[in-house]
Structure formats: C-alpha cells, structure tokens
C-alpha cells in the first residue's frame, strides 16, 4: 500500500505530505520530524502473497470515508478530541434508561456517538443524510436505528426522544427553520437539544477554501440567527452560547501532528484495499480544506459554538 501511494506521489508520501503541510519545499531525506519524538523507522512496503493483497477494492464512497478516518482518527469525519468531547458531555442531561427511551443524533460521526452513548447510557436513533456516512454508522453501531432523510427534515417519531445532539446541522441545512421545527416535534416535553455548530464571525474574508471538501456547500449564519430560529420554533434557551473554537483548533492540530508522525505505520495495515485515486483525492481535499479552516477559526472569520435549547414541559 505504501509503495503504491509512493508511486502515485513520486516517492516518500509521508515526507512530501509533511513538507506540503508545513509550507516547505520537499527535500529528500529531510522530512520534518517533531523534536520531542525519535524519528520513526521507515516502513517498507510488505512483500505479500497474492492471497493477502487480493480481495475487493473498497468503493469510492468507502475509500472517501477511509481517508477522513485516516486523517482524523477512527470513527471521525472531522477533528475532535478529549477537550471538545468533555465540553459537550458536561452539558448532557440525565436521561431515563428504560427500554423505550431514546436520544437522537444528527450529522455527527461514530466517534461522537460512542461518547454520547457512554455518557447517557441509553439507545440512539441516528439521522444521517450522507449515504456513505450512513453505511459507516451501520458498520460501527449495527445494533441501533439509522434513518435516512434530508438534513433539514430528520424523520424521527414525534415526541419519541429525550434529547437530540446535532453537529453542524445548521451550517449545511437548506431550510434551517424546518430543521428546528422537526427537532421540536421529535422531542418529548421538557427535553433538550444540544447544538454544536459553525457560525460566521465578525471578520470578513473568503471562506470558500475552508469548506472545499465538505459534503455540501455550507450556508453559515450568525449565532444569534440560530437562537432566533430555535426560539421561533418554540424552544427556550436553556444556557447561553459557549464558544468552543479553541477546542476545535486544538483537536485539529493534534490530529495533524499525529497523522504526520504515524502515516506510514497506519497505511499498510488499515488501507490495503482502498481505491487509491479516490483516497488520495479526498485526503488532499480534506487536508487543504482544514488547513484553511483553522486559519478562519483563528482569525475569527468563523466560530464553533455550543447551545442548549429546551422544549417547554407544557
């Protein structure tokens, strides 16, 4: 696998990627290495028997998901980490844990779902509008319900959920008020909607490169617009917004540092059967997109914020 990727990129895939990422010219044999860690031994392409390398090549969609998980970590479609998980989970309500008690998730990933399940202790209903991501949820969490549908029209059963968690749902929804109304209908009275979303900041600039590889073109609004939309749907603001931009930037930087250091040891084992052209294309798009997005976050072009809304008990 490493040999194949080296062939596509002209040799030394990890070194070329690290040099590009750090804005440096690639010099053979002089790839950037963190001073705090010893240089990893090079991993040569394994000499495998035909039975080890033969087998079905992953589809384009599966290869795309593999690229995202290679960059961000197992089960992740975007950067996340301990600090960001903690900021969200500390805001989760205590839920009942009966056989019929459920919570919903919208537009998130398997790693986030695992965090929520471990904290809440009851079963999720997963609303997913991206077919490759829906398939990945079915692989990672086969015991739970996954429903298909438009992002702004999640088809949860009315008044069936104790809580809903959404991630960047407003950022990519076409009909934002429709999304809020559908979530309001799905919640039991007194239940909460935890919203983690990307919004516009006060600074001006070009955001196009920062979302170049997203599943859809973003339609970012301001934070106060999200509050207004949710209150118009009938929600009460249960807690003031919490800016978690710094946690996202830290998660992004940690992922990139880990990716650069561990590239060659992870590729041969995990990605033997990917569609190499699609995998490399998605990896490049995602990396370039987030290289720009972290600048947008640091420059306050955009923010990532957290809200807690409540459906009134009566």
Secondary structure, 3 states (H helix, E strand, C coil): CHHHHHHHHCCCHHHHHHHHHCCCCCCCCCCCCCCCCCCCCCCCCCCCCHHHHCCCCCCHHHHHHHHHHHHHCCCCCCCCCHHHHHHHHCCCCCCCCCCCCEEEEECCCHHHHHHHHHHHCCEEEEEECCHHHHHHHHHHCCCCEEEECCCCCCCCCCCCEEEEEEECHHHHCCCHHHHHHHHHHHEEEEEEEEEEEEEECCCCCCCHHHHCCCCCCCCCCCHHHHHHHHHHHCEEEEEEEEECHHHHHHHHHHHHHHHHHHHHHHHHHHCCCCCHHHHHHHHHHHHHHHHHHHHHHHCCCEEEEEEEEEECCC
